[in-house]
Amino acid sequence: MSYDPHDRHEPYEPYPSPYPQSPRYPAPPQHPQSPPYPAPPQHPQSQVTYPWQPPPRQPPTVRNQAPREALGRHSDLRVLRRAYRWQRRTATLTALGYFTLFLILSAFAPGVMSATVADRIPAGLLLALVQLPVTWLAIALYEHTARRHVDPLADRIRREAEVNARRGAAR
C-alpha cells in the first residue's frame, strides 16, 4: 500500500474511537468583563501604568534670569582630578616600586641579598629595614604634592562655590 498525497479520502481507522467526536477540549469559562479587584485610582494629571510610578514631571518654569556659570567649571574640576590623580600615583608608585624591587631582588638575586655589607649584616636585611623610611618618603611626597598642587585648586573651587552660593541666596 502506498501513500498518495493527492488522495482526499479520510484515513481508515481500524478501531472506533471511544471518545466523542465533538470538540476535544471544553470551551474556557466566560469571565466577567470587570476585573475581580478594584481598579487603581488614576492620578488626574497622568495615565500611570503601575500604582508605584510617580506622576510625570512638570516642565520647568522659565524665569527671567541671566544664565550663570555652573558651580565649579568643568575645566576646574578636571584639573583638580588630574592633580589628585598625579598625587596618588606618585606616592603609590614610590612605596610599591621599592617593595617590588625588594621582592624581585629576593627572588632572583639571592646572592645580592645574602652578601654582607657592613659588620656582617646582609644586604637583604638592610633593604628590608629601608622600607620604613621609603614609606615615610611616600607619605611626605603625598603631603607635599597635596600642599603644592591639589589644595590650592580645591581652595579656589571652594571659594568660587561660596561666592556662587551667596549670589544665589541674594536673589
N, C-alpha and C positions, 0 to 999 in steps of 0.2 A: 504494500500500500504506500503510495507516495503523497506528498503534501502539494496541493495546488493552491498558490496564493490567490488565484482569481476565483476560487470556489467560494460562493457566498452562503453556503449551507451552514447551519448551526452544527457545532461539534456534537458528535454522538457520545452520550453518557450512558455507560452500560448499567449503572445503578441509579435509581432515582434519589434525589437529594432529600434528606429528612427535614430540611429547613424550608420554610415557606419561601415563595418566590417574590414576596413583597420586598420593600426596601430593606436592605440588610441591617441598617442602623436606625434606631429610632430618631425622630426629629428632636433637636435640642429644645429644652423647655423655653417658653417665651418669658422673658424678663420684663418687668415694668420699665417704662421709659425713664422714670426718675431714679436717681441713684439711691441706695439704701441709707446713705449718710447725708447729712446736710451739706449743702454747697458752702465753700469758704466765703466769707464776706469779701466783697470786692472793694478795693480802695477806690475812692471816687476819681482819682487822677490817673489811675493806671489799670492796665489789664495784666495782673500778675499771674504767672503760671503756677507758682508754688507759694504757699502762705508765708514762708520764711524769707521770701525775697523782699528787699527793701523797695520802697517806691522809687521810681526813676528820679534822677537828679534834675533839679530845675536848672534852666540855663542861667549862667551868671549874669547878674545885673551889671550894666556898663555904667561906670562912674566917670565923671569928667575929671580925671587926674592926669597929670603929666606922667609919662612912663618913667619909672625909676629903675635904676640898675639893680639887679638881683643881689641878694646878700652874698658877699664873698664871690667875686667874679670867678668864673670857671678857671681862668688862667692862674689866678692866685692860688686856688686850691690845688691845681695841677702842680704848680711849683712847690707848694708845701708838701704834697705827697712825694714828689721826686726827691726833695731834700731829706724827708724822713726815711724814704727807702734807701738812699745812699748811706745814711747814718746807720741803719740796721745792718746793711751789708758790710760796711767797714768793720764794725765791732764783731759781727758774727764770723766773718772770714779771718779776722785776726786770731780769735780764740780757736776756732775749728781748724784753721790752717796749721797752727802749731801742733795741735793734738794729732792731726792726721800725719804730719811729718814724724812725730814721735812714734806713732803706730807703724808707719812704713819702715822706719829705721829698726824698730824692734823685730819686725817680721823678716825683713830682707837683708839687714846688715847686722847680724848678731855680733860680728867681730868689732864693729864700731861701738856698739852698746856695752860690750864687756871689756873694752880697753880701759885701762886705768888712766886717769887724768892727773890727779894730784893726790899725793898721800894715800895711794891705793884705793881711791874712790872711783868706781866705774862711771863711765860717761853716761850710761843709761840712767843711773840714779840722779846725776846732776841734771840731765834733761828732764826727768820727771819732776824734780824739785823746782825747775824753772817754769813749770806750767802755772804755778800760782802767781808769780809776777806777770806772766803773759796774760792771765785772766784779768788781773788788775789793770794792765795796759789796755785791754779791750774795753773795760768799764770806763777808764779815763778817756779813751777815744770817743766812746759813745757820748759822754758828758760834754766833751769839747765840741764835737760836731753839733750837739743839741744847742749849746750856748751860742755857737758861732753862726749856724745856718738855719736851724729849724725854729728856735724860739723867736727870733726877730720876725720871721714870716708869720708865725702864729699870732704874735702880739699885734702886728699890723692888721691882720684879718679880724682879730677880736675888736680892735679899736674901730674899724670900719663898720662892724656889725653893731657896736654900741651906738655909733652915730646914726646909722640907718634906723635903729630901734627908736632913738629919740625923735628922729624926723617922723616916723610913723605914729608915735604917740602924740605928737603935737598936732596932727591933722584931725 
